[in-house]
Amino acid sequence: MKGYSLGCYIKLLREEQGISCEELCRGLCNRSTLYRIERGEQQPSLFVASQLLQRLGMDEGVPMLPLGPQDFEISNLQKEIISLNAQSRFAETLEKIARLETLVAPQDKLAQQFILRAKALAGYECEGERNSYDYPTQRQMLIKALNITHPNFDLEKFEHYLLSIEDMKSLNQIAITYSETGERRFAIRIYEQLLRYTKRRLFNNEALFSVLPMLCYNFSRLLGKEKRYEEELEIAQYGYEICIKYNRMQLIGKLLLNMGCALHELGREEESKKCLIDSYDVSRVLKNEKSCELVRQYIREVFDLEVKRY
């Protein structure tokens, strides 16, 4: 971004990718507003800037705007909320969401979209205790959030939309809600669309690499439940290779676990053992004790072996 204003940078990325103004700004702002942003005549809000850059495949961590104290706090709260939700630290997430709600305007639809998505994952507080939403309620909240920037969003056919990273995370969670309520075939259709979309948009799109391993992990896990082991192995291996190539380490252990499970079901025992031991070692290095115990238990049940604790 060095040497460019934000508007020039957005225009450069848009034109490089052959994206029209109408397509980029749909659901975010009107076309004349985008023209003014690209010409440097108007500064977008923090949320609009983030969504525009995400739709263009840029990591949301890119420095975007000169921030005042309040915008700086909002930006930090967004990052903290995303991180805490990813770590399942939901009680802390709810505290951060409550603070964010005091800083953003009720009429700021992109801010409210972010908050709705965050609440769908974090749950709600009742009588001092944190509670999760059931899967159908969570799904409704996430679809409502998607409809803010993509009116009449169609889960059956969304590949033609220009998706942000947060859109893809929402769709991943929506697929999980379908899988967990017994509608696995529909969940698989969502994942198939998401993978086709990411493959079509992966040229020069660093931000997509941050979400692709998550999609591969959840999709391969779902395929395993459906006893589609060859496909489970293929998708998990694809996610693993992306992690290695682009240094996305957090899900490597879980992807190796899925690979090991699929290889075992396919009768490839030595390869399975290697993947499972590697999964344990990676999870241990990342200090993910829950994953370590899961792998130990699986190896014990399937191979009657004990993994040495460190």
ZAPALUM-235097 format. One record per atom (N, C-alpha, C, O): x, y, z. Coordinates in steps of 0.1 Angstrom, whole numbers, padded with zeros to 4 digits, always signed. Example, Ala and Ser with C-alpha at 12.3 -4.5 7.8 and 13.67 -1.06 7.14 Angstrom:
<nodes>
+0132-0057+0078/+0123-0045+0078/+0132-0033+0078/+0142-0033+0085/+0128-0022+0071/+0137-0011+0071/+0129+0000+0079/+0134+0011+0080/
</nodes>
This chain:
<nodes>
+0008-0012+0000/+0000+0000+0000/+0009+0013+0000/+0004+0024-0002/+0022+0011+0002/+0031+0022+0003/+0030+0030-0010/+0031+0024-0021/+0029+0043-0009/+0029+0052-0021/+0015+0054-0027/+0014+0062-0036/+0005+0048-0021/-0009+0049-0026/-0018+0055-0015/-0016+0051-0003/-0027+0063-0019/-0038+0066-0009/-0047+0054-0008/-0047+0045-0017/-0056+0053+0002/-0065+0042+0003/-0073+0041-0009/-0075+0030-0015/-0079+0052-0014/-0088+0052-0026/-0081+0047-0038/-0086+0039-0046/-0068+0052-0041/-0061+0047-0052/-0058+0032-0051/-0058+0025-0061/-0055+0028-0039/-0052+0014-0037/-0064+0005-0040/-0063-0005-0046/-0076+0009-0035/-0088+0002-0038/-0091+0001-0053/-0094-0009-0058/-0089+0013-0060/-0091+0013-0074/-0082+0004-0082/-0086-0003-0091/-0069+0004-0077/-0059-0004-0084/-0062-0019-0082/-0062-0026-0092/-0066-0023-0070/-0069-0037-0068/-0082-0041-0076/-0083-0052-0082/-0092-0032-0076/-0104-0035-0083/-0102-0037-0098/-0107-0047-0103/-0094-0028-0104/-0092-0029-0118/-0083-0041-0122/-0085-0047-0132/-0073-0044-0113/-0065-0056-0115/-0073-0069-0116/-0070-0078-0123/-0083-0069-0107/-0092-0081-0106/-0104-0081-0115/-0112-0091-0115/-0105-0070-0123/-0117-0070-0132/-0130-0069-0126/-0140-0074-0131/-0131-0062-0114/-0143-0061-0107/-0149-0047-0109/-0142-0037-0109/-0162-0047-0112/-0168-0034-0115/-0171-0026-0102/-0171-0032-0091/-0173-0013-0103/-0177-0005-0091/-0190-0010-0085/-0191-0011-0073/-0200-0014-0094/-0213-0018-0089/-0211-0031-0081/-0218-0033-0071/-0203-0040-0086/-0201-0053-0079/-0194-0051-0065/-0198-0057-0055/-0184-0043-0065/-0176-0041-0053/-0184-0034-0042/-0183-0038-0030/-0192-0024-0046/-0199-0016-0035/-0212-0021-0031/-0219-0016-0022/-0217-0031-0038/-0231-0036-0036/-0233-0040-0021/-0226-0048-0016/-0243-0033-0015/-0246-0036-0001/-0237-0028+0009/-0240-0029+0021/-0227-0021+0004/-0218-0014+0013/-0220+0001+0012/-0221+0008+0022/-0220+0006+0000/-0222+0020-0002/-0227+0022-0017/-0227+0012-0024/-0231+0034-0020/-0236+0036-0034/-0224+0038-0043/-0213+0041-0039/-0226+0038-0056/-0215+0039-0066/-0208+0052-0066/-0196+0053-0067/-0216+0063-0064/-0210+0076-0063/-0201+0078-0051/-0190+0085-0052/-0204+0072-0040/-0196+0072-0028/-0183+0065-0031/-0172+0069-0027/-0183+0053-0038/-0171+0046-0041/-0162+0054-0051/-0150+0054-0049/-0168+0061-0060/-0161+0069-0069/-0153+0080-0061/-0141+0082-0064/-0160+0086-0052/-0153+0097-0044/-0142+0091-0035/-0132+0097-0034/-0144+0079-0030/-0134+0072-0022/-0122+0069-0031/-0110+0072-0027/-0124+0064-0043/-0113+0061-0052/-0105+0073-0056/-0093+0073-0059/-0112+0085-0058/-0105+0097-0062/-0099+0104-0050/-0093+0115-0052/-0101+0099-0038/-0095+0105-0026/-0103+0117-0021/-0098+0125-0013/-0116+0119-0026/-0124+0130-0022/-0132+0127-0009/-0138+0136-0003/-0132+0114-0005/-0140+0110+0007/-0133+0099+0014/-0128+0089+0008/-0132+0100+0027/-0127+0089+0035/-0138+0079+0039/-0148+0084+0045/-0137+0066+0037/-0147+0057+0041/-0147+0055+0056/-0136+0058+0063/-0158+0050+0062/-0157+0046+0076/-0148+0034+0078/-0145+0028+0068/-0145+0032+0090/-0136+0020+0093/-0142+0007+0088/-0135-0001+0082/-0155+0005+0090/-0162-0007+0086/-0163-0008+0071/-0161-0019+0065/-0166+0003+0064/-0167+0002+0049/-0153-0001+0043/-0152-0009+0034/-0143+0006+0048/-0129+0004+0043/-0125-0011+0045/-0120-0017+0036/-0128-0017+0057/-0125-0031+0060/-0132-0040+0050/-0126-0049+0045/-0145-0038+0048/-0153-0046+0039/-0148-0045+0024/-0147-0055+0017/-0145-0033+0020/-0140-0031+0006/-0127-0039+0004/-0126-0046-0006/-0118-0038+0013/-0105-0044+0012/-0107-0059+0013/-0100-0067+0006/-0115-0064+0022/-0117-0079+0023/-0123-0084+0010/-0119-0095+0005/-0133-0077+0004/-0139-0082-0009/-0128-0082-0020/-0130-0090-0029/-0118-0074-0018/-0107-0074-0028/-0096-0084-0024/-0086-0084-0031/-0099-0091-0014/-0089-0102-0010/-0078-0097-0001/-0068-0105+0000/-0078-0085+0004/-0068-0081+0013/-0070-0084+0027/-0081-0083+0032/-0059-0088+0034/-0060-0091+0048/-0064-0078+0055/-0059-0067+0053/-0074-0080+0065/-0080-0068+0072/-0069-0062+0081/-0072-0051+0086/-0058-0068+0083/-0047-0062+0091/-0040-0051+0084/-0031-0045+0090/-0042-0049+0071/-0035-0039+0063/-0038-0025+0069/-0050-0022+0072/-0028-0016+0072/-0031-0003+0076/-0040+0004+0066/-0037+0005+0054/-0051+0009+0070/-0061+0014+0061/-0063+0029+0062/-0064+0036+0052/-0065+0034+0074/-0069+0048+0076/-0062+0054+0087/-0057+0048+0096/-0060+0068+0086/-0055+0075+0098/-0067+0075+0108/-0077+0080+0106/-0064+0068+0120/-0075+0066+0130/-0074+0076+0141/-0063+0079+0147/-0086+0081+0145/-0087+0089+0157/-0088+0079+0169/-0088+0067+0167/-0088+0084+0182/-0088+0076+0193/-0100+0066+0194/-0098+0054+0197/-0112+0071+0190/-0123+0062+0190/-0123+0051+0179/-0125+0040+0182/-0119+0055+0167/-0118+0045+0156/-0107+0035+0160/-0108+0023+0157/-0096+0040+0166/-0085+0031+0170/-0090+0020+0180/-0087+0009+0179/-0099+0025+0190/-0104+0015+0199/-0114+0006+0193/-0114-0006+0196/-0122+0011+0183/-0131+0002+0176/-0124-0009+0168/-0127-0021+0168/-0113-0004+0161/-0105-0014+0153/-0099-0025+0162/-0099-0037+0159/-0094-0021+0174/-0088-0030+0183/-0098-0040+0189/-0096-0052+0191/-0110-0034+0192/-0121-0043+0197/-0125-0053+0187/-0128-0065+0190/-0126-0049+0174/-0129-0059+0163/-0119-0071+0163/-0123-0082+0163/-0107-0067+0164/-0096-0078+0163/-0097-0087+0176/-0096-0099+0175/-0099-0081+0187/-0100-0088+0200/-0112-0098+0199/-0112-0109+0204/-0124-0093+0194/-0136-0101+0194/-0134-0113+0185/-0138-0124+0188/-0128-0111+0173/-0126-0121+0164/-0116-0132+0170/-0119-0144+0169/-0106-0127+0176/-0096-0136+0183/-0102-0144+0194/-0100-0156+0195/-0110-0137+0203/-0116-0144+0214/-0126-0154+0210/-0127-0165+0216/-0134-0151+0200/-0144-0161+0195/-0137-0173+0189/-0141-0184+0192/-0126-0171+0182/-0118-0182+0176/-0112-0191+0187/-0111-0203+0185/-0109-0185+0199/-0104-0193+0210/-0115-0198+0219/-0112-0204+0230/-0128-0196+0216/-0139-0200+0224/-0139-0194+0238/-0144-0200+0247/-0134-0182+0239/-0134-0174+0251/-0146-0165+0251/-0145-0153+0250/-0158-0171+0252/-0170-0164+0248/-0174-0153+0259/-0180-0143+0255/-0172-0156+0271/-0176-0147+0282/-0168-0133+0280/-0174-0123+0281/-0155-0135+0277/-0147-0123+0274/-0152-0116+0261/-0152-0103+0260/-0156-0124+0251/-0161-0118+0239/-0173-0109+0241/-0174-0098+0236/-0182-0114+0249/-0194-0107+0252/-0191-0093+0259/-0198-0083+0257/-0181-0093+0267/-0177-0080+0274/-0172-0070+0263/-0175-0059+0264/-0164-0075+0254/-0159-0067+0243/-0170-0062+0234/-0170-0050+0229/-0180-0071+0231/-0191-0067+0222/-0199-0056+0229/-0203-0046+0223/-0201-0057+0242/-0209-0047+0250/-0202-0033+0249/-0208-0023+0247/-0189-0033+0250/-0181-0021+0248/-0182-0015+0234/-0184-0003+0232/-0181-0024+0224/-0182-0020+0210/-0196-0013+0207/-0197-0003+0200/-0206-0019+0213/-0220-0013+0211/-0221+0001+0216/-0229+0008+0211/-0213+0005+0226/-0214+0019+0231/-0207+0028+0222/-0208+0041+0223/-0198+0023+0213/-0190+0032+0204/-0195+0034+0190/-0192+0044+0184/-0204+0025+0185/-0208+0026+0172/-0223+0030+0171/-0231+0028+0180/-0227+0037+0160/-0240+0042+0159/-0250+0031+0155/-0246+0022+0147/-0262+0031+0161/-0272+0020+0157/-0275+0020+0142/-0279+0009+0137/-0274+0031+0135/-0277+0032+0121/-0265+0027+0112/-0267+0027+0100/-0254+0024+0118/-0242+0020+0111/-0244+0005+0108/-0241-0003+0116/-0249+0002+0096/-0253-0012+0093/-0242-0022+0093/-0243-0033+0096/-0230-0017+0089/-0218-0026+0088/-0213-0029+0102/-0209-0041+0105/-0214-0019+0111/-0210-0022+0125/-0220-0031+0131/-0216-0041+0139/-0233-0029+0129/-0243-0038+0134/-0242-0052+0129/-0245-0062+0136/-0238-0053+0116/-0236-0067+0110/-0225-0074+0117/-0226-0086+0121/-0214-0067+0120/-0203-0073+0127/-0207-0078+0141/-0204-0089+0145/-0215-0069+0148/-0219-0073+0161/-0229-0085+0161/-0228-0094+0170/-0238-0085+0151/-0247-0096+0151/-0240-0110+0148/-0243-0120+0154/-0230-0109+0139/-0222-0121+0137/-0214-0126+0149/-0214-0138+0153/-0209-0116+0156/-0201-0119+0168/-0210-0125+0179/-0206-0135+0186/-0222-0120+0181/-0231-0125+0191/-0236-0139+0187/-0238-0147+0196/-0238-0142+0174/-0243-0155+0170/-0233-0166+0175/-0237-0177+0179/-0220-0163+0175/-0210-0172+0179/-0208-0172+0194/-0206-0183+0200/-0208-0160+0200/-0205-0159+0214/-0216-0162+0223/-0214-0166+0235/-0229-0161+0219/-0240-0164+0227/-0245-0152+0234/-0244-0141+0229/-0252-0154+0246/-0258-0143+0253/-0256-0146+0268/-0254-0157+0272/-0258-0135+0275/-0257-0136+0290/-0271-0135+0296/-0279-0127+0292/-0273-0144+0305/-0286-0144+0313/-0283-0148+0327/-0278-0158+0331/-0288-0138+0336/-0286-0140+0350/-0271-0143+0354/-0268-0151+0362/-0262-0135+0347/-0248-0136+0350/-0241-0148+0344/-0229-0150+0346/-0248-0156+0336/-0242-0168+0330/-0242-0167+0315/-0252-0162+0309/-0232-0172+0308/-0231-0172+0293/-0238-0184+0288/-0236-0195+0293/-0247-0182+0278/-0255-0193+0272/-0252-0193+0257/-0251-0182+0251/-0252-0204+0251/-0251-0205+0236/-0265-0205+0230/-0275-0209+0235/-0265-0199+0217/-0277-0201+0209/-0278-0215+0204/-0268-0221+0201/-0290-0220+0202/-0291-0233+0195/-0288-0231+0181/-0288-0220+0176/-0286-0242+0174/-0281-0241+0160/-0291-0234+0150/-0286-0226+0142/-0304-0237+0151/-0313-0230+0142/-0313-0214+0145/-0314-0207+0135/-0312-0210+0157/-0312-0196+0161/-0299-0190+0156/-0299-0179+0150/-0288-0196+0158/-0275-0191+0153/-0275-0190+0138/-0270-0180+0133/-0281-0199+0131/-0282-0199+0117/-0290-0187+0112/-0286-0180+0103/-0301-0185+0118/-0310-0173+0115/-0302-0160+0117/-0304-0151+0108/-0295-0159+0128/-0287-0147+0130/-0277-0144+0120/-0275-0133+0115/-0270-0155+0116/-0259-0153+0106/-0265-0150+0092/-0259-0142+0085/-0276-0156+0089/-0282-0153+0076/-0287-0139+0076/-0286-0132+0066/-0293-0134+0087/-0297-0121+0088/-0285-0111+0086/-0287-0101+0080/-0274-0115+0092/-0262-0106+0090/-0257-0106+0076/-0254-0095+0070/-0258-0117+0069/-0254-0118+0055/-0263-0109+0046/-0259-0103+0037/-0276-0109+0050/-0286-0101+0042/-0284-0086+0043/-0289-0079+0035/-0276-0082+0053/-0274-0067+0054/-0266-0062+0042/-0269-0051+0037/-0256-0070+0038/-0248-0065+0027/-0251-0073+0014/-0246-0069+0003/-0258-0084+0015/-0262-0092+0003/-0277-0095+0004/-0281-0106+0008/-0285-0085+0001/-0300-0087+0002/-0305-0099-0005/-0300-0102-0016/-0314-0107+0001/-0319-0119-0005/-0308-0129-0007/-0308-0136-0018/-0299-0130+0002/-0288-0140+0000/-0293-0154-0002/-0302-0159+0006/-0288-0161-0012/-0292-0174-0016/-0282-0184-0012/-0271-0185-0019/-0284-0192-0002/-0275-0203+0002/-0273-0213-0009/-0263-0220-0009/-0283-0215-0018/-0282-0225-0028/-0272-0221-0039/-0266-0229-0046/-0270-0208-0041/-0262-0203-0052/-0256-0189-0048/-0262-0179-0051/-0245-0190-0042/-0238-0177-0037/-0225-0175-0043/-0218-0165-0040/-0220-0183-0053/-0207-0182-0058/-0205-0169-0066/-0194-0164-0068/-0216-0163-0071/-0215-0151-0079/-0214-0138-0070/-0211-0127-0075/-0216-0140-0057/-0214-0128-0048/-0199-0125-0046/-0191-0134-0048/-0196-0113-0043/-0183-0109-0039/-0182-0110-0024/-0188-0101-0017/-0176-0120-0018/-0176-0122-0004/-0164-0116+0003/-0153-0116-0002/-0167-0112+0016/-0156-0108+0025/-0152-0120+0032/-0158-0131+0032/-0141-0119+0040/-0136-0129+0048/-0146-0133+0059/-0149-0144+0062/-0153-0122+0065/-0163-0125+0075/-0175-0132+0069/-0181-0140+0076/-0178-0129+0056/-0189-0136+0050/-0186-0151+0049/-0195-0159+0052/-0174-0154+0045/-0170-0168+0044/-0170-0175+0058/-0173-0187+0059/-0165-0168+0068/-0166-0174+0081/-0180-0177+0086/-0183-0187+0092/-0189-0167+0082/-0203-0169+0086/-0209-0181+0078/-0216-0189+0084/-0206-0183+0065/-0210-0194+0058/-0205-0207+0063/-0212-0218+0063/-0192-0207+0067/-0187-0219+0074/-0195-0223+0086/-0198-0235+0088/-0198-0213+0094/-0206-0216+0106/-0220-0221+0103/-0226-0229+0110/-0226-0215+0093/-0239-0219+0088/-0239-0233+0084/-0248-0241+0087/-0229-0237+0076/-0227-0251+0072/-0226-0260+0084/-0232-0271+0084/-0219-0256+0095/-0218-0264+0107/-0232-0266+0113/-0235-0277+0118/-0240-0255+0113/-0254-0256+0120/-0262-0266+0112/-0270-0274+0118/-0261-0267+0099/-0268-0277+0091/-0263-0291+0094/-0271-0300+0095/-0250-0292+0094/-0244-0305+0097/-0249-0311+0111/-0252-0322+0112/-0248-0302+0121/-0252-0306+0134/-0267-0309+0137/-0270-0314+0147/-0275-0304+0127/-0289-0307+0129/-0294-0317+0119/-0306-0318+0115/-0284-0325+0113/-0288-0336+0105/-0289-0333+0090/-0293-0342+0083/-0287-0321+0086/-0288-0318+0072/-0274-0317+0065/-0270-0307+0060/-0267-0328+0066/-0253-0329+0061/-0252-0326+0046/-0242-0320+0042/-0261-0331+0038/-0260-0329+0024/-0260-0314+0020/-0253-0310+0011/-0269-0307+0027/-0270-0292+0024/-0257-0286+0029/-0252-0277+0022/-0252-0290+0040/-0239-0285+0045/-0228-0287+0035/-0219-0279+0033/-0227-0299+0029/-0217-0303+0019/-0218-0293+0007/-0208-0289+0002/-0231-0290+0003/-0232-0281-0009/-0227-0267-0006/-0221-0261-0014/-0228-0263+0007/-0223-0250+0011/-0208-0250+0010/-0202-0241+0004/-0202-0261+0015/-0187-0262+0015/-0182-0263+0001/-0171-0257-0003/-0189-0270-0008/-0184-0272-0022/-0184-0258-0029/-0175-0255-0036/-0194-0250-0026/-0195-0237-0032/-0183-0228-0027/-0177-0221-0034/-0181-0229-0014/-0171-0221-0007/-0157-0224-0013/-0149-0216-0016/-0154-0237-0015/-0141-0241-0020/-0140-0237-0035/-0129-0233-0039/-0150-0238-0042/-0149-0233-0056/-0147-0218-0057/-0139-0214-0065/-0153-0211-0048/-0152-0197-0047/-0137-0193-0044/-0131-0185-0050/-0132-0200-0033/-0118-0196-0029/-0108-0200-0040/-0099-0192-0042/-0110-0211-0047/-0101-0215-0058/-0101-0205-0069/-0091-0202-0076/-0113-0199-0072/-0115-0190-0082/-0109-0176-0079/-0105-0169-0087/-0108-0173-0066/-0104-0160-0061/-0090-0160-0055/-0086-0150-0049/-0083-0172-0055/-0071-0173-0048/-0059-0166-0054/-0049-0164-0048/-0060-0161-0067/-0049-0154-0073/-0047-0141-0065/-0056-0133-0064/-0035-0140-0060/-0031-0127-0053/-0040-0123-0041/-0042-0111-0038/-0046-0133-0035/-0055-0130-0024/-0051-0136-0011/-0055-0147-0007/-0042-0129-0004/-0036-0134+0008/-0047-0136+0019/-0046-0146+0026/-0057-0128+0019/-0067-0129+0030/-0074-0143+0029/-0078-0148+0040/-0076-0148+0017/-0084-0160+0016/-0076-0172+0022/-0082-0182+0027/-0063-0171+0022/-0055-0182+0028/-0057-0183+0043/-0055-0194+0049/-0061-0172+0049/-0064-0173+0063/-0076-0180+0067/-0078-0185+0078/-0086-0181+0057/-0098-0188+0060/-0099-0202+0054/-0107-0210+0058/-0091-0205+0043/-0092-0217+0036/-0089-0229+0045/-0096-0239+0044/-0078-0229+0053/-0076-0241+0062/-0088-0244+0071/-0091-0256+0073/-0095-0234+0076/-0107-0236+0084/-0118-0243+0076/-0124-0253+0081/-0120-0239+0064/-0130-0245+0055/-0126-0260+0053/-0135-0269+0053/-0113-0262+0050/-0109-0276+0047/-0110-0285+0059/-0114-0297+0058/-0107-0280+0071/-0108-0288+0083/-0123-0292+0085/-0126-0304+0087/-0132-0282+0085/-0146-0285+0088/-0152-0294+0077/-0161-0303+0080/-0149-0291+0064/-0155-0299+0053/-0150-0313+0054/-0158-0322+0052/-0137-0315+0056/-0131-0329+0056/-0137-0336+0068/-0140-0348+0066/-0139-0330+0079/-0145-0336+0091/-0159-0341+0087/-0163-0352+0091/-0167-0332+0080/-0180-0336+0076/-0180-0348+0067/-0189-0357+0068/-0171-0348+0057/-0170-0359+0047/-0167-0372+0055/-0172-0382+0051/-0159-0371+0065/-0156-0383+0073/-0168-0389+0080/-0170-0401+0080/-0177-0380+0085/-0189-0384+0091/-0198-0391+0081/-0206-0400+0084/-0197-0387+0068/-0205-0393+0058/-0199-0405+0051/-0204-0411+0042/-0187-0409+0057/-0179-0421+0053/-0174-0419+0038/-0172-0429+0031/-0172-0407+0035/-0166-0404+0021/-0151-0401+0024/-0146-0390+0023/-0144-0412+0027/-0130-0411+0032/-0120-0406+0022/-0111-0399+0025/-0121-0410+0009/-0112-0406-0001/-0113-0390-0002/-0103-0383-0003/-0125-0385-0002/-0127-0371-0003/-0123-0364+0009/-0117-0353+0009/-0125-0370+0021/-0120-0364+0033/-0105-0362+0033/-0100-0352+0037/-0098-0373+0028/-0084-0372+0028/-0079-0361+0018/-0070-0354+0021/-0086-0361+0006/-0082-0351-0004/-0084-0336+0001/-0075-0328+0000/-0095-0333+0008/-0097-0320+0013/-0088-0316+0024/-0083-0305+0025/-0086-0326+0034/-0078-0323+0045/-0063-0321+0040/-0056-0312+0046/-0059-0329+0031/-0045-0328+0025/-0044-0314+0018/-0033-0308+0019/-0054-0310+0011/-0053-0297+0004/-0052-0286+0015/-0043-0277+0013/-0060-0286+0026/-0058-0276+0036/-0045-0277+0043/-0039-0266+0046/-0040-0289+0045/-0026-0290+0051/-0015-0284+0042/-0007-0277+0047/-0016-0286+0029/-0006-0281+0020/-0007-0265+0019/+0003-0259+0018/-0019-0260+0020/-0021-0245+0021/-0014-0240+0034/-0007-0230+0033/-0016-0247+0045/-0010-0242+0058/+0005-0242+0057/+0011-0232+0061/+0011-0252+0051/+0025-0253+0049/+0030-0242+0040/+0040-0235+0043/+0024-0241+0029/+0029-0232+0018/+0028-0217+0023/+0037-0209+0020/+0017-0214+0030/+0015-0200+0034/+0016-0197+0049/+0012-0187+0054/+0023-0207+0056/+0026-0205+0070/+0014-0202+0079/+0015-0193+0087/+0003-0209+0077/-0008-0208+0085/-0009-0220+0094/-0013-0231+0090/-0004-0219+0106/+0000-0231+0114/-0011-0236+0124/-0011-0247+0128/-0021-0227+0127/-0030-0230+0138/-0038-0243+0136/-0041-0250+0146/-0042-0246+0123/-0051-0258+0121/-0043-0270+0116/-0050-0280+0112/-0030-0270+0115/-0023-0281+0109/-0025-0294+0117/-0027-0304+0111/-0025-0293+0130/-0027-0305+0139/-0041-0311+0136/-0042-0323+0135/-0051-0303+0135/-0065-0308+0133/-0066-0314+0119/-0073-0324+0117/-0060-0308+0109/-0060-0313+0095/-0053-0327+0094/-0057-0336+0087/-0041-0328+0101/-0034-0340+0102/-0042-0351+0109/-0042-0363+0105/-0050-0347+0119/-0059-0357+0125/-0069-0362+0115/-0071-0374+0115/-0075-0353+0108/-0085-0358+0098/-0079-0367+0087/-0085-0377+0083/-0067-0363+0083/-0059-0372+0073/-0057-0385+0079/-0059-0396+0073/-0052-0386+0092/-0050-0398+0098/-0062-0407+0100/-0061-0419+0097/-0073-0401+0103/-0086-0409+0105/-0090-0414+0091/-0094-0426+0090/-0089-0406+0080/-0093-0411+0067/-0084-0422+0062/-0088-0432+0057/-0071-0421+0065/-0061-0431+0060/-0064-0444+0068/-0063-0455+0062/-0067-0443+0080/-0071-0456+0088/-0083-0462+0082/-0083-0474+0080/-0093-0455+0079/-0105-0461+0073/-0103-0466+0059/-0110-0475+0055/-0092-0461+0052/-0089-0466+0039/-0079-0478+0040/-0074-0483+0029/-0075-0482+0052/-0066-0493+0054/-0052-0490+0052/-0043-0499+0051/-0048-0477+0052/-0034-0473+0050/-0028-0470+0064/-0026-0458+0068/-0026-0481+0072/-0023-0479+0086/-0010-0472+0089/-0010-0463+0098/+0001-0475+0083/+0013-0469+0086/+0013-0454+0083/+0018-0446+0091/+0007-0450+0072/+0005-0436+0069/-0004-0429+0079/-0001-0418+0083/-0014-0436+0083/-0023-0431+0093/-0016-0428+0106/-0017-0417+0112/-0008-0438+0111/+0000-0436+0123/+0009-0424+0123/+0010-0416+0132/+0016-0422+0111/+0025-0411+0110/+0018-0398+0111/+0022-0389+0118/+0006-0397+0104/-0002-0384+0104/-0007-0381+0119/-0006-0370+0123/-0011-0392+0125/-0016-0390+0139/-0005-0386+0149/-0007-0377+0157/+0007-0392+0148/+0018-0388+0156/+0022-0373+0153/+0024-0366+0162/+0022-0370+0140/+0025-0356+0136/+0015-0347+0142/+0018-0336+0146/+0002-0351+0141/-0009-0343+0147/-0007-0340+0162/-0008-0329+0166/-0003-0351+0169/-0001-0349+0183/+0011-0339+0186/+0010-0331+0194/+0022-0341+0178/+0034-0333+0181/+0031-0318+0178/+0035-0309+0185/+0024-0315+0167/+0020-0302+0164/+0011-0296+0174/+0013-0284+0179/+0001-0303+0178/-0008-0298+0189/-0001-0296+0202/-0004-0286+0209/+0009-0304+0205/+0016-0302+0217/+0025-0289+0216/+0025-0281+0226/+0031-0287+0205/+0039-0275+0203/+0030-0262+0204/+0034-0252+0210/+0018-0263+0199/+0009-0252+0199/+0001-0251+0213/-0007-0242+0215/+0004-0260+0222/-0001-0261+0235/-0017-0262+0235/-0024-0256+0243/-0021-0271+0225/-0036-0274+0224/-0038-0287+0231/-0038-0297+0224/-0040-0287+0244/-0041-0299+0252/-0054-0307+0248/-0054-0319+0248/-0064-0300+0244/-0077-0307+0240/-0074-0315+0228/-0079-0327+0227/-0067-0310+0218/-0064-0317+0206/-0055-0329+0209/-0056-0340+0203/-0045-0326+0218/-0035-0337+0222/-0043-0349+0227/-0040-0360+0224/-0052-0346+0236/-0060-0357+0243/-0068-0364+0233/-0070-0377+0233/-0074-0357+0223/-0082-0363+0213/-0074-0373+0204/-0079-0384+0201/-0062-0369+0201/-0053-0377+0193/-0049-0389+0201/-0049-0401+0196/-0045-0387+0213/-0041-0398+0222/-0051-0409+0223/-0049-0421+0222/-0064-0404+0225/-0075-0413+0227/-0078-0421+0214/-0080-0433+0214/-0077-0414+0202/-0079-0421+0190/-0069-0432+0187/-0072-0443+0183/-0056-0429+0189/-0045-0438+0187/-0046-0450+0197/-0044-0461+0193/-0050-0447+0209/-0052-0458+0219/-0063-0468+0214/-0062-0480+0215/-0075-0462+0210/-0086-0470+0206/-0084-0478+0193/-0088-0489+0192/-0077-0472+0183/-0075-0478+0170/-0063-0487+0169/-0064-0497+0163/-0052-0482+0175/-0039-0490+0173/-0035-0496+0186/-0024-0503+0186/-0042-0494+0197/-0038-0500+0210/-0024-0495+0214/-0016-0503+0219/-0021-0482+0212/-0008-0477+0215/-0010-0465+0224/-0020-0458+0224/+0000-0463+0233/+0000-0451+0241/+0010-0441+0236/+0022-0444+0234/+0006-0428+0235/+0015-0418+0231/+0021-0412+0243/+0014-0408+0253/+0034-0411+0243/+0041-0406+0255/+0038-0391+0258/+0038-0383+0249/+0034-0388+0270/+0031-0374+0274/+0044-0367+0277/+0054-0373+0282/+0045-0354+0273/+0057-0347+0276/+0055-0337+0287/+0064-0329+0291/
</nodes>
